[in-house]
Amino acid sequence: MGVVLAVHGGAGGWKVDKDVLEKVRNVIKEALEEGFKAYQNGSSLDMVVTAIEVLENSGVFNAGIGSTVDLSGSISMDAGIMFRGKAGAVAYVKYPKNPIKLARFVLEKTDHVIVAGDAADLLAKKIGLEPHPGPLKRILETYREYIAKIVKGEAKSVPFAKSIATWLSIGDTVGAVAVDKNGDFAAAVSTGGVFLKMPGRVGDSPIPGAGFYANECGAAAATGIGEYIILTHSTLRIVDDMCKGKSAEEATKNVLETITTIYGSGTAGFIALDRLGRVAGLFNTRAMPWGFINSYGELKVLGL
């Protein structure tokens, strides 16, 4: 089996202009290329972290500096990573520009799986991570538009389902899966969460078996409505099915069909990688930018 890396930029409608879509494709390609370089002197862990950093730093996706805001107008982010039977994650963090770096620290330097809130932010400061610059202008403008509607009485509230649908018209959580030359799998995700979420809300991204999962059989990363992904243990089920001999495509299709049957369309997307190096990217939304690169010379950007 060769070296493989796959990434996604979030399931959603992606109802944006051609210039934005072109930028999305370019960033996906950059994440694949930079992540793939990391395997030469590292592992699949280095691959997924590097790829996620590119996506977090782009400002295009709902992660890192592109993160959306909650009802209070504040950014709060989640991230998680799994490698060689261990997981590290952070939840409800506001300080780090790159939550995936903090999740990696939890994985490699602590005995814990999830560190959350103010304590996680303090940890990020202590280890010297770069601070988050704050919400982007376009995100604040969207936030103010919705708050203005509430103040004017045009909307008594913004239902959670509507806030999800609004944000998914653009995109959602970013993710990456990889296998290296040693056959070790890794999975990683990062997100700004749901637009106009209740302060304190944590989604699927820091939860192993929900937002991400990896073992000796393969790896999977999720995007979409976190509550549904948590309740269906989605990525754990995908990887378990691959352990039973199903391909990445078959395993992902089965879980996506389950979510669609229970919760409807427009709710989720996944990337997965099996031990034969086969990749899958499936979603029940209008689009999910994703792609893969491998040691056989292939590089493809798909899903738009």
Secondary structure, DSSP 4 states (H G I P E B T S, - for coil): ---EEEEE---B-----HHHHHHHHHHHHHHHHHHHHGGGGS-HHHHHHHHHHHHHHHSSSSSGGG----TTS---EEEEEEETTEEEEEEEE-SBS-HHHHHHHHHHH-S-SEEEHHHHHHHHHHTTPPBP----HHHHHHHHHHHHHHHTTS-S---HHHHHHHHHTT---EEEEEE-TT--EEEEEEE--STTPPTT---STTSBTTTEEEETTEEEEEEE-HHHHHHTTHHHHHHHHHHTT--HHHHHHHHHHHHHHHH-SSSEEEEEEETT--EEEEESSSB--EEEEETTS-EEEE--
